[in-house]
Amino acid sequence: MAVSAATPSRQRRLRPSCRRDGAAHAPLIPPIRGLLPLALLLCVWELAGSERSPYFPRPSTWPAALGDLWTAGALLPAAGATISTFVLALGVAIVLGTLLGLLAGGVRTIDRALNPTLEFARAMPPAAVIPIATLLIGYNEQMKVAVVTSAAIWPILFNSRAALRRLDPVLIDTARSLHLTTLQRARKITFPALTPGIFLGVRIGGPIALVVTLLVEFLTQVDGIGGLIATAQRGYLSDQVWGLILVAGLFSLLVGGLIAALEACVLRHRPTA
Amino acid sequence: MRRLANLNWLGLLTMVGLLGLWQALVATGLLDYEYVPAPSEVAVAAGRLAAGGELAEATGHTLRVVLLGWLAAGTIGIALGLLLGLSSAAWRWSMASFEAIRAMPPICLVPVALLIFGFSIRMELTIIVYAAAWPVMINTIDGARSVRPELLQVARMLRLSRVETIRRIVLPAALPLAIVGLRLALSFALVLAIVAEVAGNPSGLGNAIVTAQQALRPDEMFTYVMAIGVLGVALNAAFGLLVRRAIPVLAGARERSAV
């Protein structure tokens, strides 16, 4: 007990004697040397692989393949299309998800009425929604946004519902005893108290939105990075496929970083999120 | 009787009401999409497909692949998770690699698997196992690494051997999180199975949707989509039941950690 309450410097000093409890004091962020196996794998791949392997082309050929796409003028518009779908759909999911979540969290009857329908809709995999959406809306940007929204909305909806239910009754009493108007109460009490919960939903929903954006582009070949991957895969241009996968990975890191930064910025006034 | 009273009648009524609204909109021509079938047409198609055996065949394929892939993913995920969760050297020397690979959206493997295996069941299984192993592995690592220090001190006080400590303290402590991972993995497995089937594996519910869509049979398409929804809900419920039966202590832990 005393150890877990100790300051970092004391912990370090104490460590040799409690080595066997390793797990309790283990670092949370993995050290960078852990990248070694991945680097080794890529080296072996580079040395053992061939230029023209139909499946595993050398990693050094990937940037050149991306360069070809870039000079052909395909890469930039595709990245733009992917980003615009992602941003639009996540925006719609945040607004709709928060509204529905607050409605369900605030009014018990609405929650009970909607719950089975929502649970069923949530169980629907995006890949099953895509054929319906293409049939109803067509192969276009609106279809992409609709599909991505329908996948990313759930964590935002459920987390904002939970946040409203968890709202500390003392806060509401405080607002009442201060005689705040409804608008003031929403702005000063309710909304700030709910933001961490809503952001938790966005943190889960953001990566889902990106994955589903890539998925819907891949399956329907509507323009975007996913569409380029599908075209490259159908043409057996494996170096392009791997290069584009790398781009998708960079997007996903970027999205994670941006959401974390946004969260830190919005929640900067509170000590613990 | 009590079970009947506990049922969410209001919610079921809403569902039925929405279906009725949908039927009314199509019947009166207010919802004038060419490709929106009325629920009654979907029901007729479902009856036809169920009687003809197509529905059972497609569902059977998807269910088999999902369970097979889930079992493989669970085994791999728990094995790797225990290795990295128990050995801090293994964790230090490889966790960053796993995190880097995990940052890739899992569907990025779909084109690669398609390149290598073509339109086959091996492609589908590869994708399922890859995507579903991650949550099991990550949760098992977290579970094994977050054993409370007091428990380890107890183990030392009782002079348990390393193996005994793992068996009696670390594994039970890691179990709840590993089970959360397995639950996530089950729904990932279904999602990715449908992706693989829509993307090209020529069997299962996902492929049936695409075939119905291309044949311009929206009534059959909606039937298969509904079947996927029912399968998802049923798998989740079956898993919950299994966990409650097998490990009753954990029944409460489920709600606590589900995100």
Interface residues (C-beta under 8 A of the other chain):
Chain A: M1 V3 S4 C18 R20 D21 G22 A23 A24 H25 A26 P30 P31 I32 R33 G34 L35 L36 P37 L38 L41 P54 Y55 T109 R112 A113 L114 N115 P116 T117 E119 F120 A121 A123 M124 P125 P126 A127 A128 V129 I130 P131 I132 T134 L135 L136 P155 L200 I204 P207 L210 V211 L214 L215 F218 L219 I229 A230 A232 Q233 Y236 S238 V241 W242 I245 A248 G249 S252 L253 G256
Chain B: N8 L10 G11 L12 L13 T14 M15 L18 Y33 Y35 V36 G85 S88 W91 R92 W93 S94 M95 A96 S97 F98 E99 A100 I101 A103 M104 P105 P106 I107 C108 V110 P111 V112 L114 L115 I116 A144 R145 S146 V147 R148 P149 E150 L152 Q153 R156 V170 S187 L190 V191 I194 V195 E197 V198 A199 L205 G206 I209 V210 Q213 P218 M221 F222 Y224 V225 I228 G229 G232 V233 N236 V259
